[in-house]
Amino acid sequence: MKNNIFKSDYDVIVCGGGPAGIGAAIAAARGGVRTLLVEQLGHVGGMPTSADLVAFCDTMGGPVYDELVDMLIKMDAGRYAYDPKNHHKPGRLHFHAETMKAVAMKMLQEAEVEVLLHTIATGAHLSKRKAVEGVFIANKSGYRLIRSKFVVDATADGDIAANAGAEFLKGDPADGRIQHVNFRYSIGGIDKNAFGKSRPNPEQMRRLFRNAIRKKEINPPDNIFSPLGKYFPYNAKKNQLSLAYWEIEKVDPSDAFTLSSTLAQCHAAACDVVSFCRKHIPGHENAKIAHLPATLGTRESRRILGDYVLTKDDVVKGRKFKDAVAKANFWIDLHDSPPGQDFTTYSAGHKKNTRPAEGDWFDIPLRCLTPKGFKGILVAGRCISADRAAQAATRMIPTCFYTGHASGKYAATQIRNKK
């Protein structure tokens, strides 16, 4: 960044500093246009760095993402894990979240992207002809309008596009249910050997945690799906103590009040769980909370209706498009709870049958990034135009980098062509 004075207008404003926003901002800036990235937290990275989602799903690779991965590996902050039954090569990358924050910021600064942290993009500045010509922002300095020639909505939830009036879909078409959110935190100080030697048997575990809940020593979050609230956080079905990973249903990530109350309940429940385990579970006497996430891990909310809606059939058959701007090859991964059914881990057969064959891919066309009836705005990340099944394949973090890069590159090209 050449200076710390933010301008009142830019060529491209990218809203959201997660994978899609990082990809979009870097592509736009490298395309030679003035670019501003607006991020609500005090760092960039999105879900991987704020919700402890510290593994990138298997992917064939793509722009910006590959550079970031290379830098993480060179810094001993990333390593691949490959399971031939479940993964396409080269497998899934496990990485260090704090290092990713720094690497992503370095890449943004080297591209000369101006980054405005601790700032929320609250809505679109719309002309009478349905052209988005900037965004309103709010931060410690107040509330103001910043104008632009293009806006990239990389908020994950399509906040800016929805505010402009773009149509969107949300949830399952039959009953509106939304994929579970997850809560991941880190616990230190556990003596695994001592726990293994003196572990309570399943009946003792059930009784311990059932009584803890009855006495309100442990207060599970509302709508806890897994592990079941009856013995929370003990998973009786798997005979597993699920201390640090919980799935919660009926949370809409575009509902700020529900999102906030759920995260608050999870933080408080983590305190309950660790305090209880220190007193009652062998090997946990010195347990402590090592890290709490800043956000919940979210998977689905608005899907902005674009000039084309990517379909399940497009994904499974590896369909190609003339206006393709990104490639993806992940399987249809829905974390939800159909009425009367328990969510179970998907089989290797399901994964194989709901994605293109290894070495093949499905295209994401530009029309999935262009909100129907609007100009001057593009969407990127998990909110692109897709049916619910297709979104379950395109929502993956590497693919968000790719759709972000495509949106930034397209915006820069359009701007240069008009000069």
ZILIN-V785068 format. One record per helix or strand of 2 or more residues. SS is the DSSP state (helix for helix, strand for strand). FROM is the first residue (numbers start at 0). TO is the last residue. If there is no record, write none. Layout:
ss | from | to
SS | FROM | TO
SS | FROM | TO
This chain:
ss | from | to
strand | 8 | 14
helix | 18 | 29
strand | 34 | 37
helix | 46 | 49
strand | 54 | 55
helix | 64 | 73
strand | 77 | 80
strand | 91 | 94
helix | 96 | 109
strand | 113 | 115
strand | 119 | 125
strand | 130 | 138
strand | 141 | 152
helix | 158 | 163
strand | 167 | 169
strand | 180 | 183
strand | 185 | 187
helix | 191 | 197
helix | 201 | 213
strand | 223 | 225
strand | 233 | 234
strand | 239 | 240
strand | 244 | 247
helix | 255 | 279
strand | 287 | 290
strand | 301 | 303
helix | 311 | 315
strand | 323 | 327
helix | 347 | 352
strand | 361 | 364
helix | 365 | 367
strand | 376 | 378
helix | 387 | 393
helix | 396 | 417
